[in-house]
């Protein structure tokens, strides 16, 4: 009986190969990254506007 099952070694080599192929995804798909950044910035802007509106309403109510 072999100490190391060769099918497990082959499977792990395949898994490592698949992980190495995924390393460059962002470089291969720059448009998707640009869309993510734009959506993130718009979300931050909307949240900041909402917080500012609530803060100003509190100031007006206090005075």
Backbone torsions as a table, in degrees:
resi	resn	phi	psi	omega
1	UNK	NA	130.3	-177.9
2	UNK	-74.3	146.0	179.8
3	UNK	-71.6	-30.9	-180.0
4	UNK	-123.1	124.1	177.7
5	UNK	-76.0	121.8	-174.5
6	UNK	-68.6	-24.6	177.9
7	UNK	-67.8	-34.7	176.5
8	UNK	-67.1	-38.5	178.7
9	UNK	-64.9	-43.6	180.0
10	UNK	-63.8	-40.3	178.7
11	UNK	-64.8	-40.9	-179.4
12	UNK	-69.1	-35.9	176.3
13	UNK	-64.1	-39.3	177.6
14	UNK	-64.6	-42.2	179.0
15	UNK	-63.3	-41.7	178.3
16	UNK	-64.4	-40.3	178.6
17	UNK	-62.3	-42.2	178.8
18	UNK	-64.6	-39.0	178.0
19	UNK	-66.1	-38.0	179.5
20	UNK	-67.4	-34.9	178.8
21	UNK	-66.4	-30.2	-177.3
22	UNK	-79.3	-9.7	-172.2
23	UNK	-60.3	-34.2	-171.3
24	UNK	-101.3	22.6	-173.3
25	UNK	-60.0	-44.5	-177.4
26	UNK	-65.6	-33.6	178.9
27	UNK	-72.4	-33.9	179.8
28	UNK	-76.1	-24.5	-176.6
29	UNK	-124.0	67.4	-177.0
30	UNK	-68.7	-27.7	180.0
31	UNK	-64.1	-38.9	179.0
32	UNK	-65.0	-40.6	179.3
33	UNK	-64.5	-40.9	178.4
34	UNK	-62.4	-42.0	178.4
35	UNK	-63.7	-43.7	177.9
36	UNK	-59.1	-43.1	-179.0
37	UNK	-65.3	-43.6	-179.7
38	UNK	-63.6	-44.8	179.0
39	UNK	-62.4	-41.4	178.8
40	UNK	-62.4	-45.2	-179.5
41	UNK	-65.3	-39.9	177.6
42	UNK	-64.8	-40.9	178.4
43	UNK	-62.8	-42.8	178.1
44	UNK	-62.7	-41.2	179.2
45	UNK	-62.7	-45.0	-179.6
46	UNK	-64.8	-42.4	178.8
47	UNK	-64.0	-42.5	179.4
48	UNK	-64.3	-39.6	178.4
49	UNK	-65.4	-40.3	178.5
50	UNK	-63.7	-44.8	179.0
51	UNK	-63.6	-43.0	179.6
52	UNK	-63.3	-40.4	179.1
53	UNK	-62.9	-44.6	179.1
54	UNK	-65.4	-39.5	-179.8
55	UNK	-66.1	-42.9	178.4
56	UNK	-65.9	-37.4	177.8
57	UNK	-64.8	-37.1	177.2
58	UNK	-67.4	-37.3	178.2
59	UNK	-66.7	-42.5	-179.7
60	UNK	-65.5	-41.3	-179.7
61	UNK	-67.1	-33.0	-178.6
62	UNK	-75.5	-26.2	-177.3
63	UNK	-99.0	NA	NA
